[in-house]
């Protein structure tokens, strides 16, 4: 009986470790989503400001994600960089 309890305890510990790893991964995914939504919100706020929409007001190629480009109708044929007009 002691061996069965020991085995069950080991299994519970292994399961608990897996839950912790899964929750950490979920946390990372949620943080990435939050970062993306913040970036999207900032871009939308900039685009809603009155004034000319010059390329200098566009997100840089390092921050322009395919999802943002698509949401704003920007082409992605050049690696996601905003077009020069």
C-alpha positions in Angstrom: 0.0 0.0 0.0 2.9 2.4 0.8 4.3 1.8 -2.7 0.9 2.6 -4.3 0.7 5.9 -2.3 4.2 6.8 -3.3 3.5 6.1 -7.0 0.3 8.2 -6.7 2.2 11.0 -5.1 4.8 11.0 -7.8 2.1 11.1 -10.5 0.4 14.0 -8.8 3.7 15.8 -8.5 4.3 15.2 -12.2 0.8 16.4 -13.1 1.2 19.5 -10.9 4.5 20.3 -12.7 2.8 20.0 -16.1 0.0 22.3 -14.9 2.6 24.9 -13.9 4.4 24.7 -17.2 1.1 25.0 -19.1 0.0 28.0 -17.1 3.4 29.7 -17.7 2.9 29.1 -21.5 -0.6 30.5 -21.3 0.7 33.5 -19.5 3.3 34.1 -22.2 0.7 33.8 -24.9 -1.7 36.2 -23.1 1.1 38.7 -22.7 2.0 38.6 -26.4 -1.7 39.1 -27.2 -1.9 42.0 -24.8 1.2 43.6 -26.3 -0.3 43.2 -29.8 -3.6 44.7 -28.8 -1.7 47.6 -27.1 0.2 48.2 -30.4 -3.0 48.0 -32.4 -4.7 50.4 -30.1 -1.8 52.9 -30.3 -1.7 52.6 -34.1 -5.5 53.1 -34.3 -5.3 56.1 -32.0 -2.5 57.7 -34.2 -4.6 57.0 -37.4 -7.6 58.7 -35.8 -5.7 61.9 -35.2 -6.5 64.7 -37.6 -3.9 65.7 -40.1 -2.1 64.3 -43.0 -1.3 60.6 -43.1 2.3 60.7 -44.1 4.6 57.6 -44.2 6.5 59.1 -41.2 3.3 58.6 -39.1 3.1 55.0 -40.1 4.4 52.3 -37.8 8.0 51.4 -38.6 8.7 48.2 -40.4 10.0 46.7 -37.1 6.6 47.3 -35.4 4.2 46.7 -38.3 2.8 43.2 -38.0 1.0 41.5 -40.9 -2.2 41.7 -38.9 -1.8 45.5 -38.4 -0.9 46.0 -42.1 -3.9 44.0 -43.2 -6.2 45.9 -40.8 -5.1 49.2 -42.3 -5.0 48.0 -45.9 -1.2 48.2 -46.3 0.5 45.8 -48.7 2.8 43.1 -47.4 4.7 42.3 -50.6 7.9 44.0 -49.3 8.2 42.1 -46.0 5.5 44.1 -44.2 7.1 47.5 -44.5 4.8 50.5 -45.2 4.9 51.6 -48.9 6.7 54.8 -49.9 4.3 57.2 -51.5 
